[in-house]
Amino acid sequence: MKPPRALVRSYKQVSINSVYTKTSKGFALVPVVFMLALLGLLAFMLSRESASNLAMTQAQQDKKANEALLDAAIAHGRWLAMNNDCSVPDDENNLAIGESSYNLQFSGDPQSMAITASTVNAAGESLEQTSDAFKLYDFANPRIADLDASDDAHLKLESGKEFDNHGSGGDFHVNPRSSKIEIGVLKFDMTTLPSDIQPQGAELRLMLKDTHDTGLFFKVHRITADWEESTVSAAAPWAMLGGDYEANEETSFVAGDTGLKVADLTSLASEWLQGVHPNYGVLLRVDSTAADNHYKFYSKEEADAALHPKLRVNYVCACGIPCELGVVLQDIYLATETVAELAGQSSEPEDVLHFARSTNSASLALDGSSLGFSEHIRGAHQLINGRWLLAFKADQTLDGQTFSKYDVAEYDPVTDSARVIFDGDSVGLGKAIGSIALQADNTLVLSASGSVNVFGNTFQGDDLFWVDPEASTSGLVMDGSTLGIGATLTGSHIRQDGVIIFSLDNIDTVGGVDYNKGDLLEYDPGSGTVKQYFNGKEFSEEEIIRALHIGKPIGTVSTMEAYFTFETDIDPNAQDVIGARSGDLLNGPQWVIGGLNGAMRFDGNDDYLKVDNDAGLQLDTSFTYALWVYNESDLSGDQWLVNKVDGGDPHELRLRLENGAVHWRLANGAQEVVVGPLNGVNANQWHHIAITYDEAANEVRTYLDGLKVNTSAASFAIGANANELRFGENWEGVLDDIRFYKQALRATEIALLLEDTPLGPDSSPPPPMAQSEGGTGSCNGSYADFYNLISYTSSNGTLDWNDSWLEGSDDNDPANGDVRIDGSNTNKVLYLGNNLTSLTRRVPTGGWSNVEVSFDVVENELGKTLLINDRMYVEVNNQDINRALDWRIEGEVKNGDPLTTSSASRVTVDLSAYASNDMHIRLRTSSGVGNSDFIKIDNIKVSCTP
């Protein structure tokens, strides 16, 4: 809800356009208007008392200050929208700037949205300003398109060959010699670009075939008259500045040696696209009278399309609009067969080169010589934890271990440490690793340098295949034979959308696309299409790409075996979201708001979380347990956080707290290691505890709040342990985010687990999810109750319900009677039985839209079936819950509609018309329901949609 509007004034609309700046190596989109608006506001505020403002009344100054504030607010909103991944941003309230504040409301959709900025002035008046409608663009996925010249020619002004047209050869010439002047003309068809794009930059890219001089400047001019390659001639206007081309050049470049030449045409290409100038192309000339300066550039008639003149356009697409031309512009990480140079950066075969396509610049991502690499890199993939998956041409020693050409190593360049991820020797690979990639689900994908048999499946050198060493299984990802690949894969990357980018070791034709050494191809398995992703001519010389990674780091190979998030929207039964194990919540642990999107409170008496034993939870090798703890007592006595122990089994793990100190024990019957006390777990605040056993190092380590606080020797694993796993036994406090890994995480990985800080167990989640008492705003979250407690007064949902459940027509306790919560320890549900029984609760939804209540319902209990006329009503009241006339029936469930006798049906009822801060929801049985009839209800949720 908005504040009272005593007076609403509409100020001028602000039109915000993208501003482009040219750089020496590319282009950059800068939120210039946003910054200018904020600077303008700051400048005005600083000058309020200056001499120039002395003549202004206080009211005039306030008015201008509010205008500047709303201008800046609109600019801020535009910036937020541009950086929200094609989604309409959530509304923002009470954004502070100096002593003032403003609100932002976003309306419409990504194809046409507007921003309303509002503030309240010193007089209590509400002031608003609304932007013009604008589109959102997909700035997270910039694209690149290389347009071949549609027309190119050179015009000879040589005496005796008056105005000859040379447009059909494999090259075109530029010559400044006064007796033999030649100029080049080129045109590019930009109508092939998608219609609704926003350009980010453009480059003219020419391949110089031959030259007699390397020091002259080429000037590029905009042509002002139309022409065609087949008919163009060197008539007089071409030779005269100010004739059929613009006198002032658009850009220039130095001739240099043969090879790729690049000139920035960002401004001109944008003007062509916007219709500022007709697109008649560009003219090339050299302003010199040197004796012999003949230059030859490859033309569009050259047989090798990679050498054609091109206009490279970087752009972003309008959100939600098909935009198929071009490739997504992402950085490229690669290693090459031999010494290479790309964008001015040289690299060795032991290096990984980083090529930033948006700025046409390069640097070394991994400097092999400084890291001590002695062998060529044959596979590379960057992980989100900063590590790399690497394969080498021959035996390579890392961190004291030797990795063969059949292995994949995980390498940390910060700590210079490594471990085996895939042991090719142990599976009899027999051929060197050809490439490394990860799928979106972190499955390892490889290629080999020849035919291999992996876990019973045969793959060729042009295939990509996945492997699961633990399960001893494999499968095909990309079948090279179906694409007609006639060479060996040398690099591969799988984007998160499933598109595969790869390189080959020889010239080939793949999917109808000609392929040269150093090229990258993009294959879409969904459509079966192949297109060029990267032109190998970008290199200074012909190269073979031997390792490949595209874009941001992807995935992790940490083998997380179990993960209990305690987020109720995922599963009300404390499910392990990694290993799909269902935990048993014994004796009533309670979900609480806070933690990391929900946490679990234990009472210190008899409740705990039990997980049945299985092979994945055995502690027979390296492992890590990590969890967040929030203690709510003095922690006297044994309070077990993690317990895998039984009195009759000597193999055990115990992690406990006592008096604010960490203790833990590892034992296998013959040996044991005891750690602690390690102090520092203060009451009533969150702490992160991690314990690791590193089999290779013969060490156990303890981490408190991300810092290593103890290292102890331990030369044994627990071994087989058939005991169940328990969390929170005798623990009075809250646990969250319990993780179990089948490896010893390093300190850098454990530090990553602390990137998100949990909220206190009684805190509401941060905005925009928070819904305050008497809340304002729109669509701020959802309420849920899974009825997993023997209580009417606790919510297991994402937000407070603001009131308890109110029982009607039954005076028994919550576990008995006609209105009760009952069932197994891990699957409790609400029962409504007998006639005119009810359960009511307040749900403040002020400012919400499209409010819905939904729940699971089953019609019978123990075969006692409802009669055909029996009902359960969904009622709503936002007036007076004590007045029967104010209750409205908005939904009902009955036998067969939609109820069944064997499984739950999901019922959804629209309550949008009643949204208010006093909205109450009531579930009530009809008058015909008898004592033997029950309706079971579970997983009730009140939610909204924008």
C-alpha positions, -999 to +999 in steps of 0.1 A: +000+000+000+012+035-008+014+063+017-016+088+018-014+110-012-023+145-001-009+158-034+005+140-063+026+159-088+037+145-121+072+156-131+088+154-166+096+120-180+132+109-181+143+091-213+173+070-206+194+057-235+224+033-235+257+052-239+286+035-255+323+043-250+350+032-274+380+015-259+413+006-275+403-031-276+366-032-277+334-017-264+317-012-231+281-004-221+282+021-193+252+031-171+261+067-178+227+082-173+223+065-139+256+080-127+248+114-142+215+115-125+230+107-092+258+132-097+232+158-107+213+152-075+245+154-054+256+186-071+222+202-065+222+193-029+257+206-024+248+239-041+215+246-023+231+273-001+253+287-028+250+322-042+232+309-073+204+296-051+201+325-026+173+340-048+153+308-048+126+303-022+128+273+001+098+258-018+116+262-051+147+246-038+127+217-023+109+212-056+141+211-076+156+187-050+127+164-053+128+165-091+165+156-090+158+128-065+131+113-087+153+116-118+180+097-100+155+071-087+142+064-122+178+060-134+184+036-105+153+016-114+164+014-150+198+002-139+182-025-117+160-037-145+189-039-170+207-061-145+179-085-135+184-113-161+153-105-182+129-105-152+109-076-138+126-066-106+108-067-072+096-034-059+120-015-037+109+006-007+127+031+015+159+034-005+180+060+012+200+087-005+214+113+018+186+124+042+159+114+017+145+082+005+124+069-024+104+039-035+105+021-068+076+002-084+080-019-116+051-026-138+045-044-171+066-071-185+101-074-200+088-063-235+072-032-221+078-021-186+077+012-167+092+025-134+073+046-109+095+064-084+079+080-054+090+100-024+074+121+004+085+157+007+090+177+038+053+188+038+041+152+038+031+153+001+035+122-020+054+129-052+056+105-081+074+102-115+069+075-141+093+066-168+084+060-204+078+024-213+110+005-223+122-030-231+145-052-212+175-067-230+194-099-222+226-083-210+237-115-193+241-132-227+257-108-252+260-122-287+284-118-316+276-120-353+302-120-381+286-105-413+304-113-446+308-084-470+278-084-494+298-063-519+335-055-522+357-041-549+387-019-556+386+010-579+417+018-600+425+053-609+457+043-629+464+062-660+453+043-691+429+021-670+405+048-662+382+039-633+385+001-637+362-020-614+380-050-598+352-067-579+355-103-590+389-114-579+400-131-547+414-099-533+409-061-534+436-035-534+445-002-518+474+018-533+482+054-525+509+059-552+499+090-572+503+073-606+483+042-595+457+052-569+435+023-558+407+026-532+386-002-516+349-002-511+329-026-489+292-030-480+276-053-453+240-064-452+229-057-417+192-066-424+202-102-415+205-092-379+175-098-356+151-069-357+150-061-320+185-059-307+207-034-289+242-031-304+271-031-281+299-026-306+311-033-341+344-040-358+356-040-394+378-071-397+400-075-427+427-101-435+457-085-452+471-108-478+502-089-491+519-056-484+550-036-494+549-013-464+540-017-428+539+018-414+510+036-431+476+044-417+444+032-434+414+056-432+379+043-432+352+066-445+314+064-446+301+061-482+272+085-489+258+071-522+245+037-531+265+013-553+267-023-563+297-045-569+288-054-604+284-019-617+305+004-595+332+024-612+358+049-601+339+080-613+352+114-602+332+116-569+351+087-555+384+105-558+372+137-542+368+143-505+333+154-498+320+136-528+304+102-524+320+095-491+323+115-459+354+137-458+362+130-421+371+094-416+351+072-392+382+054-379+417+043-389+442+015-384+478+008-390+486-015-418+513-036-400+523-071-412+499-094-430+471-110-410+440-097-392+433-059-391+406-045-369+390-011-370+363+001-346+330+009-363+307+010-333+293+045-338+287+040-376+271+006-372+248+019-345+238+048-368+231+024-397+209+003-374+190+033-361+185+048-396+206+079-389+225+072-422+216+048-450+240+018-451+261+022-482+292+008-467+327+021-462+357+032-483+393+024-475+422+046-486+457+055-476+466+092-474+502+090-488+522+094-519+549+068-512+566+052-542+553+017-536+527+009-510+505-017-527+482-036-502+461-066-510+432-077-488+412-110-492+378-104-507+345-122-504+354-142-535+383-159-516+376-197-513+383-197-476+354-180-459+374-174-428+394-148-448+365-128-460+360-091-450+336-091-420+317-067-399+316-081-364+286-069-344+283-074-307+247-071-295+221-081-269+186-094-277+153-081-264+141-104-236+116-130-247+121-124-285+137-151-307+172-142-314+190-170-332+216-153-353+251-150-338+267-169-309+266-161-272+296-139-264+315-156-237+351-157-226+372-185-239+399-204-220+421-226-241+455-244-245+471-249-279+493-275-295+523-252-300+534-217-290+505-194-299+495-157-300+460-144-296+450-107-291+486-098-285+491-124-257+515-153-263+511-187-246+530-220-243+513-254-246+517-257-208+495-226-203+458-219-203+451-187-222+421-165-213+406-146-243+380-120-233+358-116-264+340-085-253+372-065-251+393-085-276+420-089-250+439-119-236+459-130-206+471-162-190+446-179-167+472-206-158+509-198-164+523-233-167+559-223-164+554-204-131+533-233-117+560-258-126+541-277-154+565-297-176+539-313-199+515-299-224+479-295-212+454-317-231+422-309-212+410-281-190+378-271-171+374-244-145+354-251-114+334-226-093+358-231-064+386-217-085+402-250-092+408-266-125+403-301-139+434-308-160+448-336-182+483-337-196+501-350-227+524-372-205+532-379-169+529-347-148+538-344-111+515-322-091+515-319-053+539-348-051+516-371-071+522-383-107+492-380-131+494-400-163+480-390-197+450-412-188+441-393-157+421-362-148+435-341-119+417-315-098+443-288-094+442-258-070+466-231-083+464-211-051+476-239-028+495-258-056+476-290-045+460-317-065+441-350-064+428-376-088+393-372-101+394-399-128+420-427-127+422-438-163+448-464-156+425-482-131+398-486-158+422-495-186+415-464-207+445-471-230+443-438-248+452-403-237+425-380-225+414-357-254+391-332-236+374-325-203+339-311-197+312-311-171+275-314-176+250-292-157+246-321-131+284-322-125+288-354-145+323-357-159+325-358-197+356-369-216+369-377-250+399-399-258+426-397-285+413-429-300+390-458-296+385-468-259+363-492-239+351-477-206+330-498-183+318-520-211+310-493-236+332-485-267+338-449-277+357-434-307+380-404-308+353-382-322+328-391-293+321-374-260+312-398-232+303-395-195+318-416-168+309-424-132+339-442-117+321-449-084+292-467-101+315-481-129+291-468-156+295-447-187+274-434-216+275-414-249+270-377-248+278-368-284+282-393-313+308-380-337+297-404-364+262-389-366+277-355-372+301-368-399+332-359-379+363-372-395+389-360-370+397-364-333+381-342-306+408-320-289+387-297-268+351-297-256+328-276-234+291-282-225+271-251-218+244-252-191+218-251-219+232-284-232+249-269-263+283-284-270+313-264-282+343-284-295+375-283-315+392-309-338+427-317-347+423-314-385+404-297-413+369-311-416+333-305-426+309-310-397+272-307-401+276-289-434+300-263-418+336-261-430+360-264-402+397-253-400+423-259-374+418-235-345+381-231-351+355-239-325+321-253-336+288-250-317+265-280-318+229-279-305+217-315-298+181-302-296+180-289-331+209-309-345+224-277-360+261-269-362+276-234-366+310-217-362+315-204-326+351-191-330+372-184-360+407-198-357+420-170-378+420-149-347+453-165-339+484-150-353+492-183-370+474-216-376+468-234-343+452-265-329+432-260-297+441-287-273+420-278-242+388-257-239+366-240-214+339-215-222+325-187-200+322-187-162+334-215-140+309-244-138+303-271-113+322-287-085+336-323-082+334-323-044+316-356-038+288-343-015+270-375-004+242-361+019+228-326+023+200-316+048+189-281+040+158-280+063+140-258+037+104-268+041+095-259+005+118-287-006+105-315+015+087-315+049+103-347+059+139-334+062+150-351+030+186-354+020+184-334-012+216-349-027+213-386-018+174-387-017+174-402+018+144-394+040+153-386+076+130-395+105+122-366+128+118-385+160+099-370+191+091-337+176+120-315+163+105-283+150+112-263+119+119-226+126+121-195+106+157-183+101+189-201+094+194-205+056+158-205+045+146-225+074+163-245+102+155-273+127+152-268+165+159-297+190+146-295+226+176-312+243+154-341+257+145-369+234+141-356+198+166-360+170+169-366+133+176-402+123+190-413+090+192-450+083+226-465+074+236-472+039+268-477+019+271-440+010+273-431+046+301-454+055+332-437+070+358-460+054+378-433+036+383-395+037+352-375+047+339-341+059+309-332+081+299-295+080+269-279+097+256-246+112+248-247+150+229-222+172+230-231+209+202-221+232+215-234+265+246-236+287+256-268+268+264-288+299+266-325+295+269-345+263+250-327+235+255-346+203+255-328+169+266-359+149+265-394+163+272-426+144+278-450+172+263-479+191+275-494+224+281-528+208+300-515+177+336-501+182+335-482+149+322-448+157+321-410+151+309-386+177+308-348+174+295-329+204+295-296+223+300-291+260+302-257+277+307-239+244+336-262+233+338-286+204+347-323+211+348-351+187+361-387+185+370-411+158+375-448+166+378-482+148+380-505+179+418-507+179+426-470+175+411-437+183+417-400+181+400-375+205+399-339+196+389-310+220+379-291+239+381-264+213+364-233+227+345-205+209+309-217+204+291-188+221+254-191+231+226-175+210+245-170+178+253-191+148+286-209+144+299-231+116+316-264+125+334-287+101+354-318+108+375-337+082+394-369+080+421-369+053+432-404+046+461-394+023+476-370+049+467-392+079+451-362+096+419-350+112+411-313+111+386-291+129+373-258+115+353-233+135+337-205+116+358-212+086+392-212+105+412-243+111+415-246+149+431-281+152+450-307+133+457-341+148+473-373+135+450-401+126+464-430+105+432-450+102+396-450+089+366-461+109+358-488+084+324-505+082+298-491+105+262-504+103+248-478+128+222-453+119+232-416+118+217-392+143+218-354+144+208-332+173+206-359+200+204-343+235+210-310+217+191-279+228+194-255+200+191-252+162+209-270+134+210-261+097+227-269+064+242-303+074+266-316+047+285-348+044+313-352+018+332-384+009+364-364+008+384-341+031+375-306+020+404-281+020+402-248+039+394-228+008+364-251+001+351-249+037+354-211+036+330-211+006+304-227+029+303-196+050+294-172+021+258-171+032+252-161+069+222-177+086+195-156+102+187-160+139+161-188+145+134-163+153+142-139+124+122-135+093+140-138+060+154-107+044+135-085+019+118-090-004+105-122+013+097-104+046+061-098+053+057-075+083+028-072+107+002-051+089+024-056+058+026-034+028+038-040-007+030-068-031+037-105-033+062-106-005+063-144+000+042-173+011+029-190+042+030-227+047+022-253+074+030-290+069+012-302+101+043-321+112+039-310+149+013-320+175+003-284+178-019-257+164+004-229+173+036-235+153+043-227+117+068-247+097+064-223+068+087-197+052+070-168+071+052-162+104+015-166+101+009-138+127-017-158+145-021-193+158-047-218+144-080-214+162-100-246+167-138-246+165-165-270+177-141-293+194-124-289+228-100-318+227-062-313+226-045-312+192-037-349+192-073-361+199-109-354+190-126-344+157-100-317+149-065-332+154-031-336+140-021-373+139-001-398+119+034-412+119+063-393+133+074-382+099+040-379+081+015-360+103-016-346+088-046-325+099-078-345+105-113-329+103-141-351+114-177-348+126-200-320+114-193-283+117-157-286+129-132-261+118-097-246+120-091-209+114-060-188+110-052-151+101-030-145+071-021-108+065-020-103+028-023-065+025-010-053-008-008-088-023-023-098-056-035-131-070-037-147-035-043-185-035-046-211-008-037-247-017-035-280+001-034-317-003-066-336+007-077-372+010-114-381+016-113-410+039-096-426+069-096-464+073-122-470+046-148-447+062-161-429+031-178-396+030-213-394+017-219-378-017-234-346-001-207-342+025-184-312+021-154-294+035-156-257+028-128-232+023-140-200+037-125-165+040-133-134+062-117-100+062-143-082+083-154-098+116-147-135+123-173-135+150-201-126+125-214-156+105-226-133+077-190-121+071-177-155+062-177-163+025-174-198+010-149-196-018-142-233-024-153-267-014-142-303-016-164-333-018-164-370-026-151-376-061-145-338-067-116-339-066-112-364-037-101-400-042-097-429-018-061-438-025-040-407-029-039-370-022-053-344-045-041-308-047-068-282-042-063-246-051-087-217-042-084-181-054-088-156-025-075-125-043-106-105-037-102-107+000-065-098+003-060-076+034-041-076+067-071-090+085-078-119+061-087-151+079-089-186+063-112-213+077-114-250+068-149-262+079-169-294+075-205-294+065-234-304+087-237-340+072-202-352+081-205-379+108-182-392+135-169-420+113-160-396+084-127-378+083-109-356+058-072-355+058-054-323+049-017-316+046+008-292+032-014-261+033+001-230+016-010-195+010+009-178-018+007-150-043+019-143-078+028-109-093 
